[in-house]
Amino acid sequence: MNRHLSSLDFMQSFSTKLELALQNLTMAQYPPDARREMRKFSSSEVAALLDVSEAYIRQIVLKDKGPSPETTSNGRRMYTLEQILELRLMLGEKGRKKWMNPRRVDGEECQIIAVTNFKGGSSKTSTTIHLGHYLALKGYRVLAVDLDPQASLTSLHGTLPDFDPREDETLYAAIRFSDPKPTKSLVHKTHIAGFDVICAGLDLTEFETAVALEMRKNGGTSFLLRVSQALEQVADDYDVILMDSAPSLNFLTLSSLTAATGVVIPVPAHMLDVDSTGKFLELASSYMQILSEMGTSAQWDFAKFLVTKFEANDHPQANMTALMRQVFGEDLLLNMVAKSTAVADALTWKQSLYEVQRSRFSAPKTYDRAMESINAANAEIEKLLWAAWGRE
């Protein structure tokens, strides 16, 4: 039988066509000469972020003791994120509110959190980006490391200056065994103050081959320390480092789990997702057992499961959540991230929910519910950071 369709032609043709179409879409959203900016925040939003009253914010402005906000035609005061950070640091120096400046102090180590699960579609990237932006808005210094060759987290930041995934610019350049680059050279500033990123690309897959060759030549488990050693080079510059893992349990994921001080495992409350998570835990356990027998193990401050894409009115999901609550107990976060068209819309615009003005949504209450859900889950994770630092 003569088959007429060439697999090579098919893959090459549509790979090229799709890449071009997506490039054109990205160029339309973020032209090369466009400067992507974080939205501005109203005085009520600033008060909520700083956990003070709006009247107190107005008082600071009237006394000319803080940054000067932009005043709109209808008299609203709007602040940039940089101005909010300036306010936070200024109020933190006065010491009127403990941890107004939440950045870590002497004796507190940089928290490195792996967001992982090998089930695709479990909201790993959405969890990472929303947690990262939440923490940056709260005043932390955050680095997000994209470890997924599909580079979803990278693409959410539009066109980053001086980044080409084909030009040796991913974390692989810092963790390869031959001629590694300094990790700092791979860090990119984003349009969000306090939020930096190390981008991803297809060359991350080369780590798997490199590890196999290294183990054949020298044996041992030194590859497990590659991510940890790379992140140590920049840890002093950040309070929190977030790693968005690939949907697989490979050498790179194992190395990231070894580097982590904490782990968050997003799990949609569906039978197939929960079953897949069970397989992930089983496989990870077998790997960890082997590594433990070889004298290598990962120690974490915390490891938590997070229910994502939750629909409260869906009875099968409620039942599955109850099952997870029974099995995981306190290791399942109390707050669940609701499934929302607002989140889907924001990600389509290559933005997190924190970047989009509420007025842009046709159904603002949908935005409110989604934001409430995400804030609650992120606040719970923030408490885990404080517990790891030994804060009250």
C-alpha positions as CSV (number, residue, x, y, z in Angstrom):
1,M,0.0,0.0,0.0
2,N,1.4,3.4,-1.0
3,R,0.6,6.1,1.4
4,H,0.6,9.5,-0.1
5,L,1.0,11.8,3.0
6,S,4.6,12.6,4.0
7,S,4.8,13.0,7.8
8,L,7.8,15.3,7.3
9,D,6.0,17.5,4.8
10,F,2.9,17.7,7.0
11,M,4.8,18.6,10.2
12,Q,7.1,21.1,8.5
13,S,4.3,22.8,6.6
14,F,1.9,23.4,9.5
15,S,4.7,24.2,11.9
16,T,5.8,27.0,9.6
17,K,2.3,28.2,8.9
18,L,1.2,28.2,12.5
19,E,4.4,29.9,13.7
20,L,3.9,32.7,11.1
21,A,0.3,33.1,12.0
22,L,1.0,33.4,15.7
23,Q,3.9,35.8,15.1
24,N,1.6,38.0,13.1
25,L,-0.9,37.9,16.0
26,T,1.7,38.8,18.5
27,M,3.0,41.6,16.3
28,A,-0.6,43.0,16.1
29,Q,-0.9,42.9,19.9
30,Y,2.6,44.0,20.7
31,P,4.4,45.7,17.8
32,P,8.2,46.0,18.0
33,D,8.0,49.7,18.8
34,A,5.2,49.2,21.4
35,R,6.1,49.6,25.1
36,R,4.0,47.3,27.2
37,E,2.9,48.9,30.4
38,M,1.2,47.8,33.6
39,R,-2.2,49.4,34.2
40,K,-2.6,52.1,36.8
41,F,-4.4,51.6,40.1
42,S,-7.1,53.7,41.8
43,S,-6.6,55.1,45.3
44,S,-9.0,52.4,46.6
45,E,-7.0,49.7,45.0
46,V,-3.8,51.2,46.4
47,A,-5.4,51.2,49.9
48,A,-6.3,47.6,49.6
49,L,-2.9,46.6,48.4
50,L,-1.2,48.5,51.3
51,D,-3.9,47.4,53.8
52,V,-4.5,51.0,54.9
53,S,-7.6,53.3,54.5
54,E,-8.2,55.3,51.4
55,A,-8.4,58.4,53.6
56,Y,-4.9,57.7,54.8
57,I,-3.7,57.6,51.2
58,R,-5.4,60.9,50.5
59,Q,-3.8,62.4,53.5
60,I,-0.3,61.4,52.3
61,V,-1.0,63.1,48.9
62,L,-2.3,66.3,50.5
63,K,0.8,66.6,52.7
64,D,3.1,66.0,49.6
65,K,4.8,63.1,51.5
66,G,4.5,60.6,48.8
67,P,4.5,60.1,45.0
68,S,2.2,62.4,43.0
69,P,-0.5,60.3,41.3
70,E,-2.1,61.1,38.0
71,T,-5.5,62.8,38.3
72,T,-8.1,62.0,35.7
73,S,-10.7,64.3,34.3
74,N,-13.3,63.1,36.8
75,G,-10.9,63.7,39.8
76,R,-9.8,60.1,40.3
77,R,-6.2,59.6,41.5
78,M,-4.4,56.8,39.6
79,Y,-1.1,55.3,40.7
80,T,1.5,53.3,38.8
81,L,2.8,50.1,40.4
82,E,6.2,51.8,40.8
83,Q,4.5,54.6,42.8
84,I,2.7,52.0,45.0
85,L,6.1,50.3,45.7
86,E,7.5,53.7,46.6
87,L,4.6,54.3,49.0
88,R,5.1,50.8,50.5
89,L,8.8,51.3,51.1
90,M,8.2,54.8,52.6
91,L,5.5,53.5,55.0
92,G,7.7,50.5,55.8
93,E,10.5,52.7,56.9
94,K,8.2,54.5,59.4
95,G,7.4,51.1,60.9
96,R,3.7,52.0,61.6
97,K,2.6,48.7,60.2
98,K,4.7,45.5,60.5
99,W,5.7,43.9,57.2
100,M,4.4,46.8,55.2
101,N,7.5,46.0,53.2
102,P,7.3,42.2,53.0
103,R,10.7,41.6,51.4
104,R,12.7,39.1,53.3
105,V,15.2,40.2,55.9
106,D,18.5,38.7,57.2
107,G,18.0,35.1,58.1
108,E,15.2,34.5,55.6
109,E,16.1,32.4,52.6
110,C,14.7,33.0,49.1
111,Q,11.7,30.7,48.6
112,I,11.8,28.6,45.5
113,I,8.4,27.2,44.5
114,A,7.9,24.5,41.9
115,V,4.4,24.6,40.3
116,T,4.2,21.1,38.9
117,N,2.0,18.2,37.7
118,F,2.4,16.1,34.6
119,K,-1.2,16.4,33.6
120,G,-1.6,19.0,30.8
121,G,-4.3,21.6,31.3
122,S,-4.1,21.6,35.1
123,S,-3.5,25.4,35.2
124,K,0.2,25.3,36.1
125,T,1.0,28.4,34.0
126,S,-2.1,30.3,35.1
127,T,-1.3,29.5,38.7
128,T,2.3,30.6,38.3
129,I,1.6,33.8,36.5
130,H,-1.2,34.9,38.9
131,L,0.8,34.0,42.0
132,G,3.8,35.8,40.6
133,H,1.9,39.0,39.8
134,Y,0.0,38.9,43.1
135,L,3.3,38.7,45.0
136,A,4.8,41.5,42.9
137,L,1.8,43.8,43.6
138,K,2.3,43.0,47.3
139,G,5.8,44.3,47.2
140,Y,7.9,41.1,46.9
141,R,10.8,40.7,44.4
142,V,9.7,37.8,42.2
143,L,11.5,35.8,39.5
144,A,9.4,33.4,37.3
145,V,11.4,30.7,35.5
146,D,9.7,29.1,32.6
147,L,10.8,25.4,32.4
148,D,8.2,24.3,29.9
149,P,9.6,24.1,26.3
150,Q,6.1,25.0,25.1
151,A,6.9,28.4,26.7
152,S,3.3,29.5,27.6
153,L,4.5,31.7,30.5
154,T,7.0,33.3,28.2
155,S,4.4,34.1,25.5
156,L,2.2,35.7,28.1
157,H,4.7,38.5,28.4
158,G,4.4,39.4,24.7
159,T,7.5,40.3,22.8
160,L,10.4,40.7,25.3
161,P,13.3,42.8,24.1
162,D,16.5,41.0,23.3
163,F,15.0,37.6,23.6
164,D,15.0,35.0,20.9
165,P,14.4,31.4,22.1
166,R,16.7,30.2,19.4
167,E,19.6,32.2,20.6
168,D,20.8,30.4,23.8
169,E,18.5,32.5,26.1
170,T,16.7,29.9,28.2
171,L,17.6,28.4,31.5
172,Y,19.3,25.5,29.6
173,A,22.1,27.9,28.9
174,A,22.8,28.1,32.6
175,I,22.3,24.4,33.5
176,R,24.1,22.7,30.6
177,F,27.3,20.8,31.5
178,S,29.5,22.4,29.0
179,D,30.2,26.2,29.1
180,P,27.2,27.3,31.1
181,K,26.2,31.0,31.0
182,P,25.7,33.1,34.2
183,T,22.1,33.0,35.2
184,K,21.9,36.7,35.6
185,S,22.5,37.1,31.9
186,L,19.2,35.3,31.2
187,V,17.0,37.4,33.4
188,H,14.6,39.8,31.7
189,K,12.8,42.7,33.3
190,T,9.1,42.8,32.5
191,H,6.5,45.7,32.4
192,I,5.6,44.8,36.0
193,A,7.8,46.3,38.7
194,G,9.3,43.6,40.9
195,F,8.5,40.8,38.4
196,D,11.3,39.3,36.3
197,V,11.3,36.3,34.0
198,I,13.7,33.7,32.6
199,C,12.1,32.6,29.3
200,A,11.7,29.1,27.8
201,G,12.2,27.6,24.4
202,L,12.7,24.2,22.7
203,D,16.3,24.0,23.7
204,L,15.2,23.0,27.2
205,T,14.6,19.6,25.8
206,E,18.3,19.2,25.2
207,F,18.8,18.8,29.0
208,E,17.3,15.3,28.8
209,T,19.9,14.2,26.3
210,A,22.7,16.0,28.1
211,V,21.9,14.3,31.4
212,A,21.7,10.9,29.7
213,L,25.2,11.4,28.2
214,E,26.6,12.8,31.5
215,M,25.3,9.8,33.4
216,R,26.8,7.4,30.9
217,K,30.2,9.0,31.2
218,N,30.4,9.9,34.9
219,G,27.3,8.3,36.6
220,G,25.9,9.8,39.8
221,T,23.1,12.2,40.3
222,S,24.9,15.5,39.9
223,F,22.4,16.6,37.3
224,L,19.9,17.1,40.1
225,L,21.8,20.1,41.4
226,R,22.0,21.9,38.1
227,V,18.8,24.0,38.5
228,S,19.6,24.6,42.2
229,Q,23.1,25.8,41.4
230,A,21.9,28.1,38.6
231,L,19.2,29.7,40.8
232,E,21.7,30.2,43.7
233,Q,23.4,32.7,41.5
234,V,20.4,35.1,41.5
235,A,18.7,34.1,44.8
236,D,20.0,37.1,46.7
237,D,18.1,39.4,44.3
238,Y,14.7,37.9,45.0
239,D,12.3,37.0,47.8
240,V,10.4,34.3,45.7
241,I,11.4,32.3,42.7
242,L,8.6,30.5,40.9
243,M,9.2,27.6,38.5
244,D,6.6,26.8,35.9
245,S,7.3,23.1,35.1
246,A,6.6,21.1,32.0
247,P,3.7,18.6,32.0
248,S,6.1,15.7,32.4
249,L,8.3,14.1,35.0
250,N,11.7,14.3,33.3
251,F,15.2,15.1,34.4
252,L,14.5,18.8,34.3
253,T,11.5,18.5,36.5
254,L,13.4,16.3,39.0
255,S,16.2,18.9,39.1
256,S,13.6,21.7,39.7
257,L,12.0,19.6,42.5
258,T,15.4,19.2,44.1
259,A,16.0,23.0,43.9
260,A,12.6,23.8,45.4
261,T,11.9,24.9,48.9
262,G,8.1,24.5,48.4
263,V,5.8,22.7,45.9
264,V,2.3,23.6,44.6
265,I,0.5,20.9,42.6
266,P,-2.6,22.3,40.7
267,V,-5.3,19.7,40.3
268,P,-8.7,20.2,38.5
269,A,-11.5,18.4,40.3
270,H,-12.1,15.9,37.5
271,M,-11.7,12.1,37.7
272,L,-9.1,12.0,34.9
273,D,-7.1,14.9,36.4
274,V,-7.1,13.4,39.9
275,D,-6.2,9.9,38.5
276,S,-3.4,11.4,36.5
277,T,-2.1,13.2,39.6
278,G,-2.1,9.9,41.4
279,K,0.1,8.5,38.6
280,F,2.4,11.5,38.9
281,L,2.8,11.0,42.6
282,E,3.4,7.3,42.1
283,L,6.1,7.9,39.5
284,A,7.7,10.8,41.4
285,S,7.7,8.6,44.5
286,S,9.6,5.8,42.7
287,Y,12.2,8.3,41.4
288,M,12.6,9.9,44.8
289,Q,13.1,6.4,46.4
290,I,15.9,5.7,43.9
291,L,17.5,9.0,44.5
292,S,17.2,8.6,48.3
293,E,19.0,5.3,48.1
294,M,21.8,7.0,46.1
295,G,22.2,9.6,48.9
296,T,20.2,12.4,47.3
297,S,16.9,13.7,48.5
298,A,14.7,16.9,48.2
299,Q,13.6,18.6,51.4
300,W,10.8,21.2,51.3
301,D,9.2,23.7,53.6
302,F,5.8,22.8,52.3
303,A,4.0,20.9,49.5
304,K,0.4,21.6,48.8
305,F,-2.3,20.6,46.3
306,L,-4.5,23.4,44.8
307,V,-7.9,22.7,43.2
308,T,-8.2,24.6,40.0
309,K,-10.9,25.3,37.4
310,F,-13.5,24.6,40.1
311,E,-17.2,24.9,39.4
312,A,-19.2,25.1,42.6
313,N,-22.5,24.0,41.0
314,D,-21.0,20.9,39.4
315,H,-21.8,18.0,41.7
316,P,-19.2,15.5,40.3
317,Q,-16.6,18.2,41.0
318,A,-17.9,18.8,44.5
319,N,-17.7,15.0,45.1
320,M,-14.2,14.8,43.7
321,T,-13.1,17.8,45.8
322,A,-14.5,16.1,48.9
323,L,-12.5,13.0,48.0
324,M,-9.3,15.0,47.7
325,R,-10.0,16.7,51.0
326,Q,-10.4,13.3,52.6
327,V,-7.2,12.0,51.1
328,F,-4.9,15.0,51.2
329,G,-6.3,16.6,54.4
330,E,-4.4,19.7,55.4
331,D,-2.1,19.4,52.4
332,L,-5.0,20.5,50.2
333,L,-5.3,24.3,50.2
334,L,-8.6,25.5,51.7
335,N,-9.2,27.9,48.8
336,M,-10.0,26.8,45.3
337,V,-9.4,28.6,42.1
338,A,-12.8,28.9,40.3
339,K,-13.2,28.3,36.6
340,S,-13.9,31.6,35.0
341,T,-14.3,33.1,31.5
342,A,-12.6,36.2,32.9
343,V,-9.3,34.3,33.4
344,A,-9.7,32.7,30.0
345,D,-10.3,36.1,28.4
346,A,-7.3,37.7,30.1
347,L,-5.0,34.9,29.1
348,T,-6.2,35.3,25.5
349,W,-5.1,38.9,25.7
350,K,-1.7,37.6,27.0
351,Q,-2.3,39.1,30.4
352,S,-3.1,38.0,34.0
353,L,-6.2,39.1,35.7
354,Y,-4.2,41.6,37.7
355,E,-3.2,43.4,34.5
356,V,-6.6,44.0,33.0
357,Q,-8.9,46.9,34.0
358,R,-12.2,45.7,35.5
359,S,-14.0,48.0,33.0
360,R,-12.7,45.9,30.1
361,F,-15.0,43.0,31.0
362,S,-18.6,43.0,29.7
363,A,-19.6,41.2,32.9
364,P,-17.6,42.9,35.8
365,K,-19.1,40.6,38.4
366,T,-17.5,37.6,36.6
367,Y,-14.2,39.5,37.0
368,D,-14.9,40.1,40.7
369,R,-15.7,36.5,41.4
370,A,-12.5,35.3,39.6
371,M,-10.4,37.9,41.4
372,E,-11.8,37.0,44.8
373,S,-11.0,33.3,44.1
374,I,-7.5,33.9,42.9
375,N,-6.6,36.4,45.7
376,A,-7.8,33.9,48.3
377,A,-5.6,31.1,47.0
378,N,-2.6,33.3,46.5
379,A,-3.0,34.8,50.0
380,E,-3.0,31.2,51.4
381,I,0.2,30.5,49.6
382,E,1.7,33.8,50.9
383,K,1.0,32.6,54.4
384,L,3.0,29.5,53.7
385,L,6.0,31.7,52.7
386,W,5.7,33.6,56.0
387,A,5.5,30.3,57.9
388,A,8.7,29.2,56.2
389,W,10.4,32.4,57.2
390,G,9.2,32.1,60.7
391,R,7.1,35.2,60.7
392,E,4.1,35.8,63.0
